[in-house]
Each structure stands twice: as C-alpha cells, then as structure tokens.
Amino acid sequence: MKIGNIELIPQIPHIISATVAMLALVNPIQKIFLISSLRENLNDSQIRTIILKSSVIAFVTLLVFLAFGNMIFHYVFHIQLYAFRITCGSVLVYSGLMALNKGVIIQIDKNIRIQDISSVPIAIPMIAGPGTITAAVSFPNEYGASATILAILLSLIINYLIMRSARHTGKFLIKHNFMSPLLRIIGLIVATIGIQMMSDGVLDFLKINGI
C-alpha cells in the first residue's frame, strides 16, 4: 500500500533483502569478539548497559540519516551521495581486507574511557558506521522507507541479542576455533559490499553527469 511515493505496508521480500544487507553491514559477529574481550574488565551489569545504550544510539543515528540524510549531505556539507558512497565503500573495503588479514575489523584504543565506549566506538562507527549510514540514506529509494526502517530495527535487534549472548557464544567459538574463520568470512562479505557500494557511486556519478 502506497500514498504517493511512500510505501506504508512494505513487501516482505523488500524487508528480507534490506534486513540481510543491513545485518551484514552491522556485522554482529565482530561484536561477539568485542563484548567477550570487554568482560575481562567489566561486570555483567556494565556490559548490559553498554550494549543497550550503544544499540539505542545507533538506531537513533540511522533514523536521523534516513530522514534527513540527503539534506545533511546537500545543504550542510554540500556533498553528493555518490561521493559518500564511494568514500564509504573504500572504507568498507579497507576494513574487510583488514579482517581477512588480521581477524579484526576495528581496533579499539586501549586508552578510551569506559563511560564513552558505548557511544564511540561501539554505537558509532561499529554499529552505525559508514556502510549502515549510507544504506539508511540509499535503501529507501530501493526498498522503500518503511522496509528500511523495519530492516534497521530488525538488524539492530538481532545485533543486540547476539551482543547479549556474546559471553557464551564467544567461549564456544574460541573453544572450537570458529572465531577467526568467521571474522574473515564476514570481512570478505564486508569488502564485497564495499566494492558494490563504490561501483554504485561511480555509476551514479556517470548518470548524473550524463557520461
């Protein structure tokens, strides 16, 4: 059901496709490693607070970019979406290749304050990073605004649940030597998404400039 260009009741395939793509960008597997490492210095209550706060901040951030992303890009920073796609795509390619080589996508500064870690770097950019922000801005054109909102919500709920279970999951994956291979597989997926994002940006540039 649509009113104008707004799809009030999104199609199920659109929701599934957008959620899968968004979930790959959120990369919950990496959060298992992160939360498992944080448990060495923090208690369960602190971990739960960090997980909840970071998820809420990421959700609000993505909704803001979904609603006002084009305005922020065009009127505040005066940049085109295709340039942002190309730049973010290159960041994802770099992060994906780093995961393939080192098994780590984002390295956390050991000097960062614990009270700030839920906002930066966990919420931004580890959850709401360049890839997910670009997706929040561009997905409504492909899947519709309603499907994109649901995809953001579902992917962050899944990510939240995985982060909450990281203690047990991390122990299992490390015990059976699954952690490193999974991180590298996710890195390959993230790098591939980055290449696709860059190519989409180049195609948009060519289309806009009539080349």
C-alpha positions as YAML, in Angstrom:
chain: A
units: angstrom
residues:
- id: 1
  name: MET
  ca: [0.00, 0.00, 0.00]
- id: 2
  name: LYS
  ca: [1.37, 3.41, -1.03]
- id: 3
  name: ILE
  ca: [0.50, 7.04, -0.56]
- id: 4
  name: GLY
  ca: [2.41, 8.95, -3.19]
- id: 5
  name: ASN
  ca: [5.96, 7.60, -3.11]
- id: 6
  name: ILE
  ca: [5.68, 6.34, 0.47]
- id: 7
  name: GLU
  ca: [5.13, 2.62, 0.91]
- id: 8
  name: LEU
  ca: [3.06, 2.25, 4.08]
- id: 9
  name: ILE
  ca: [2.98, -1.56, 4.02]
- id: 10
  name: PRO
  ca: [6.30, -2.80, 2.64]
- id: 11
  name: GLN
  ca: [6.58, -6.04, 0.71]
- id: 12
  name: ILE
  ca: [8.04, -9.00, 2.59]
- id: 13
  name: PRO
  ca: [10.84, -9.62, 0.03]
- id: 14
  name: HIS
  ca: [11.90, -5.97, 0.38]
- id: 15
  name: ILE
  ca: [12.06, -6.30, 4.17]
- id: 16
  name: ILE
  ca: [14.08, -9.53, 3.97]
- id: 17
  name: SER
  ca: [16.53, -8.20, 1.36]
- id: 18
  name: ALA
  ca: [17.06, -4.91, 3.21]
- id: 19
  name: THR
  ca: [17.46, -6.67, 6.57]
- id: 20
  name: VAL
  ca: [20.03, -9.15, 5.26]
- id: 21
  name: ALA
  ca: [22.06, -6.36, 3.66]
- id: 22
  name: MET
  ca: [21.82, -4.17, 6.75]
- id: 23
  name: LEU
  ca: [22.74, -7.05, 9.06]
- id: 24
  name: ALA
  ca: [25.87, -7.78, 7.02]
- id: 25
  name: LEU
  ca: [26.89, -4.12, 7.40]
- id: 26
  name: VAL
  ca: [26.16, -4.09, 11.14]
- id: 27
  name: ASN
  ca: [28.40, -7.18, 11.42]
- id: 28
  name: PRO
  ca: [27.23, -8.75, 14.71]
- id: 29
  name: ILE
  ca: [29.95, -11.42, 14.60]
- id: 30
  name: GLN
  ca: [32.55, -8.77, 15.33]
- id: 31
  name: LYS
  ca: [30.57, -7.66, 18.37]
- id: 32
  name: ILE
  ca: [30.89, -11.15, 19.86]
- id: 33
  name: PHE
  ca: [34.66, -10.74, 19.91]
- id: 34
  name: LEU
  ca: [34.39, -7.20, 21.25]
- id: 35
  name: ILE
  ca: [31.97, -7.95, 24.08]
- id: 36
  name: SER
  ca: [33.89, -11.07, 25.04]
- id: 37
  name: SER
  ca: [37.05, -9.01, 25.43]
- id: 38
  name: LEU
  ca: [35.26, -6.29, 27.45]
- id: 39
  name: ARG
  ca: [34.13, -8.86, 30.00]
- id: 40
  name: GLU
  ca: [37.71, -9.10, 31.24]
- id: 41
  name: ASN
  ca: [37.39, -5.64, 32.85]
- id: 42
  name: LEU
  ca: [33.64, -5.03, 33.25]
- id: 43
  name: ASN
  ca: [30.88, -6.78, 35.16]
- id: 44
  name: ASP
  ca: [27.65, -8.07, 33.59]
- id: 45
  name: SER
  ca: [25.62, -5.03, 34.63]
- id: 46
  name: GLN
  ca: [28.06, -2.64, 32.97]
- id: 47
  name: ILE
  ca: [28.13, -4.77, 29.83]
- id: 48
  name: ARG
  ca: [24.33, -4.80, 29.60]
- id: 49
  name: THR
  ca: [24.24, -1.01, 29.95]
- id: 50
  name: ILE
  ca: [26.84, -0.57, 27.21]
- id: 51
  name: ILE
  ca: [25.02, -2.95, 24.86]
- id: 52
  name: LEU
  ca: [21.63, -1.27, 25.37]
- id: 53
  name: LYS
  ca: [22.96, 2.29, 25.15]
- id: 54
  name: SER
  ca: [25.02, 1.63, 22.05]
- id: 55
  name: SER
  ca: [22.06, -0.03, 20.31]
- id: 56
  name: VAL
  ca: [19.73, 2.89, 21.06]
- id: 57
  name: ILE
  ca: [22.28, 5.48, 19.93]
- id: 58
  name: ALA
  ca: [22.93, 3.57, 16.71]
- id: 59
  name: PHE
  ca: [19.18, 3.24, 15.99]
- id: 60
  name: VAL
  ca: [18.53, 6.95, 16.51]
- id: 61
  name: THR
  ca: [21.56, 7.86, 14.40]
- id: 62
  name: LEU
  ca: [20.42, 5.71, 11.49]
- id: 63
  name: LEU
  ca: [16.87, 7.06, 11.67]
- id: 64
  name: VAL
  ca: [18.18, 10.63, 11.59]
- id: 65
  name: PHE
  ca: [20.20, 9.88, 8.46]
- id: 66
  name: LEU
  ca: [17.28, 8.04, 6.89]
- id: 67
  name: ALA
  ca: [15.02, 11.07, 7.42]
- id: 68
  name: PHE
  ca: [17.48, 13.90, 6.85]
- id: 69
  name: GLY
  ca: [20.49, 12.29, 5.18]
- id: 70
  name: ASN
  ca: [20.08, 13.94, 1.80]
- id: 71
  name: MET
  ca: [19.51, 17.34, 3.42]
- id: 72
  name: ILE
  ca: [22.57, 16.89, 5.64]
- id: 73
  name: PHE
  ca: [24.69, 15.94, 2.66]
- id: 74
  name: HIS
  ca: [23.45, 18.60, 0.24]
- id: 75
  name: TYR
  ca: [22.83, 21.63, 2.44]
- id: 76
  name: VAL
  ca: [25.15, 21.15, 5.40]
- id: 77
  name: PHE
  ca: [28.23, 19.53, 3.88]
- id: 78
  name: HIS
  ca: [27.50, 20.25, 0.20]
- id: 79
  name: ILE
  ca: [28.46, 16.79, -0.99]
- id: 80
  name: GLN
  ca: [26.75, 14.38, -3.35]
- id: 81
  name: LEU
  ca: [25.51, 10.99, -2.21]
- id: 82
  name: TYR
  ca: [27.61, 9.23, -4.85]
- id: 83
  name: ALA
  ca: [30.79, 10.72, -3.33]
- id: 84
  name: PHE
  ca: [29.74, 9.49, 0.12]
- id: 85
  name: ARG
  ca: [29.04, 6.03, -1.32]
- id: 86
  name: ILE
  ca: [32.44, 5.82, -2.98]
- id: 87
  name: THR
  ca: [34.23, 7.02, 0.16]
- id: 88
  name: CYS
  ca: [32.33, 4.71, 2.50]
- id: 89
  name: GLY
  ca: [32.78, 1.84, 0.07]
- id: 90
  name: SER
  ca: [36.55, 2.32, 0.18]
- id: 91
  name: VAL
  ca: [36.41, 2.34, 4.00]
- id: 92
  name: LEU
  ca: [34.48, -0.93, 3.97]
- id: 93
  name: VAL
  ca: [36.92, -2.50, 1.52]
- id: 94
  name: TYR
  ca: [39.81, -1.50, 3.79]
- id: 95
  name: SER
  ca: [38.01, -2.82, 6.89]
- id: 96
  name: GLY
  ca: [37.08, -6.05, 5.14]
- id: 97
  name: LEU
  ca: [40.64, -6.65, 3.94]
- id: 98
  name: MET
  ca: [41.95, -5.94, 7.45]
- id: 99
  name: ALA
  ca: [39.54, -8.55, 8.81]
- id: 100
  name: LEU
  ca: [40.74, -11.04, 6.21]
- id: 101
  name: ASN
  ca: [44.38, -10.44, 7.12]
- id: 102
  name: LYS
  ca: [44.22, -9.80, 10.87]
- id: 103
  name: GLY
  ca: [40.82, -11.08, 12.02]
- id: 104
  name: VAL
  ca: [39.92, -7.60, 13.37]
- id: 105
  name: ILE
  ca: [37.75, -5.01, 11.62]
- id: 106
  name: ILE
  ca: [38.05, -2.07, 14.02]
- id: 107
  name: GLN
  ca: [40.72, -1.75, 16.67]
- id: 108
  name: ILE
  ca: [39.68, -0.04, 19.92]
- id: 109
  name: ASP
  ca: [42.04, 2.43, 21.56]
- id: 110
  name: LYS
  ca: [43.07, 0.97, 24.91]
- id: 111
  name: ASN
  ca: [43.08, 4.48, 26.45]
- id: 112
  name: ILE
  ca: [39.41, 5.20, 25.72]
- id: 113
  name: ARG
  ca: [37.23, 5.88, 28.77]
- id: 114
  name: ILE
  ca: [34.81, 3.10, 29.67]
- id: 115
  name: GLN
  ca: [31.88, 5.52, 30.07]
- id: 116
  name: ASP
  ca: [32.32, 6.68, 26.49]
- id: 117
  name: ILE
  ca: [32.78, 3.33, 24.83]
- id: 118
  name: SER
  ca: [29.06, 2.70, 24.26]
- id: 119
  name: SER
  ca: [28.80, 5.85, 22.13]
- id: 120
  name: VAL
  ca: [32.18, 5.75, 20.43]
- id: 121
  name: PRO
  ca: [33.34, 3.44, 19.00]
- id: 122
  name: ILE
  ca: [30.63, 0.80, 19.59]
- id: 123
  name: ALA
  ca: [27.49, 2.72, 18.52]
- id: 124
  name: ILE
  ca: [29.41, 4.87, 16.06]
- id: 125
  name: PRO
  ca: [31.08, 3.59, 13.91]
- id: 126
  name: MET
  ca: [30.93, -0.11, 14.85]
- id: 127
  name: ILE
  ca: [27.12, -0.32, 14.52]
- id: 128
  name: ALA
  ca: [26.11, 2.90, 12.79]
- id: 129
  name: GLY
  ca: [29.15, 3.19, 10.58]
- id: 130
  name: PRO
  ca: [29.77, 4.45, 7.04]
- id: 131
  name: GLY
  ca: [28.14, 1.42, 5.46]
- id: 132
  name: THR
  ca: [24.97, 1.42, 7.56]
- id: 133
  name: ILE
  ca: [24.60, 5.21, 7.29]
- id: 134
  name: THR
  ca: [24.90, 5.03, 3.52]
- id: 135
  name: ALA
  ca: [22.37, 2.19, 3.50]
- id: 136
  name: ALA
  ca: [19.97, 4.20, 5.66]
- id: 137
  name: VAL
  ca: [20.15, 7.05, 3.14]
- id: 138
  name: SER
  ca: [20.03, 5.00, -0.06]
- id: 139
  name: PHE
  ca: [17.85, 1.98, 0.82]
- id: 140
  name: PRO
  ca: [14.54, 3.94, 0.83]
- id: 141
  name: ASN
  ca: [14.97, 4.52, -2.92]
- id: 142
  name: GLU
  ca: [15.41, 0.79, -3.49]
- id: 143
  name: TYR
  ca: [13.25, -0.87, -0.85]
- id: 144
  name: GLY
  ca: [11.02, 1.95, 0.44]
- id: 145
  name: ALA
  ca: [11.21, 3.93, 3.66]
- id: 146
  name: SER
  ca: [9.03, 1.57, 5.70]
- id: 147
  name: ALA
  ca: [11.03, -1.51, 4.69]
- id: 148
  name: THR
  ca: [14.27, 0.31, 5.50]
- id: 149
  name: ILE
  ca: [13.06, 1.32, 8.96]
- id: 150
  name: LEU
  ca: [12.00, -2.24, 9.69]
- id: 151
  name: ALA
  ca: [15.32, -3.53, 8.35]
- id: 152
  name: ILE
  ca: [17.23, -1.19, 10.66]
- id: 153
  name: LEU
  ca: [15.09, -2.20, 13.64]
- id: 154
  name: LEU
  ca: [15.33, -5.94, 12.93]
- id: 155
  name: SER
  ca: [19.05, -5.91, 12.26]
- id: 156
  name: LEU
  ca: [19.76, -3.95, 15.44]
- id: 157
  name: ILE
  ca: [17.53, -6.25, 17.49]
- id: 158
  name: ILE
  ca: [19.42, -9.27, 16.14]
- id: 159
  name: ASN
  ca: [22.72, -7.50, 16.79]
- id: 160
  name: TYR
  ca: [21.58, -6.64, 20.34]
- id: 161
  name: LEU
  ca: [20.64, -10.26, 21.06]
- id: 162
  name: ILE
  ca: [23.94, -11.52, 19.69]
- id: 163
  name: MET
  ca: [25.84, -8.99, 21.80]
- id: 164
  name: ARG
  ca: [23.89, -10.09, 24.88]
- id: 165
  name: SER
  ca: [24.83, -13.72, 24.19]
- id: 166
  name: ALA
  ca: [28.45, -12.89, 23.34]
- id: 167
  name: ARG
  ca: [29.83, -14.30, 26.59]
- id: 168
  name: HIS
  ca: [28.65, -17.84, 25.89]
- id: 169
  name: THR
  ca: [28.90, -17.63, 22.11]
- id: 170
  name: GLY
  ca: [32.42, -16.24, 22.26]
- id: 171
  name: LYS
  ca: [33.61, -19.04, 24.53]
- id: 172
  name: PHE
  ca: [32.09, -21.65, 22.21]
- id: 173
  name: LEU
  ca: [33.58, -20.11, 19.05]
- id: 174
  name: ILE
  ca: [37.02, -19.70, 20.58]
- id: 175
  name: LYS
  ca: [36.99, -23.19, 22.07]
- id: 176
  name: HIS
  ca: [36.20, -24.76, 18.70]
- id: 177
  name: ASN
  ca: [38.41, -22.35, 16.71]
- id: 178
  name: PHE
  ca: [35.49, -20.79, 14.83]
- id: 179
  name: MET
  ca: [36.05, -17.15, 15.80]
- id: 180
  name: SER
  ca: [38.89, -16.30, 13.43]
- id: 181
  name: PRO
  ca: [37.39, -18.03, 10.34]
- id: 182
  name: LEU
  ca: [34.01, -16.37, 10.90]
- id: 183
  name: LEU
  ca: [35.60, -12.93, 11.24]
- id: 184
  name: ARG
  ca: [37.43, -13.48, 7.99]
- id: 185
  name: ILE
  ca: [34.27, -14.62, 6.21]
- id: 186
  name: ILE
  ca: [32.46, -11.52, 7.45]
- id: 187
  name: GLY
  ca: [35.44, -9.45, 6.31]
- id: 188
  name: LEU
  ca: [35.09, -10.89, 2.82]
- id: 189
  name: ILE
  ca: [31.39, -10.04, 2.78]
- id: 190
  name: VAL
  ca: [32.03, -6.51, 4.04]
- id: 191
  name: ALA
  ca: [34.76, -5.96, 1.41]
- id: 192
  name: THR
  ca: [32.42, -7.21, -1.31]
- id: 193
  name: ILE
  ca: [29.68, -4.86, -0.16]
- id: 194
  name: GLY
  ca: [32.24, -2.05, -0.21]
- id: 195
  name: ILE
  ca: [33.15, -2.82, -3.83]
- id: 196
  name: GLN
  ca: [29.46, -2.83, -4.76]
- id: 197
  name: MET
  ca: [28.94, 0.46, -2.95]
- id: 198
  name: MET
  ca: [31.86, 2.06, -4.78]
- id: 199
  name: SER
  ca: [30.63, 0.82, -8.17]
- id: 200
  name: ASP
  ca: [27.13, 2.13, -7.43]
- id: 201
  name: GLY
  ca: [28.64, 5.51, -6.58]
- id: 202
  name: VAL
  ca: [30.61, 5.58, -9.83]
- id: 203
  name: LEU
  ca: [27.50, 4.64, -11.82]
- id: 204
  name: ASP
  ca: [25.52, 7.41, -10.10]
- id: 205
  name: PHE
  ca: [28.29, 9.90, -10.93]
- id: 206
  name: LEU
  ca: [28.24, 8.86, -14.58]
- id: 207
  name: LYS
  ca: [24.45, 9.03, -14.72]
- id: 208
  name: ILE
  ca: [24.24, 12.47, -13.07]
- id: 209
  name: ASN
  ca: [26.91, 13.89, -15.37]
- id: 210
  name: GLY
  ca: [25.46, 12.28, -18.49]
- id: 211
  name: ILE
  ca: [28.55, 10.24, -19.24]
...
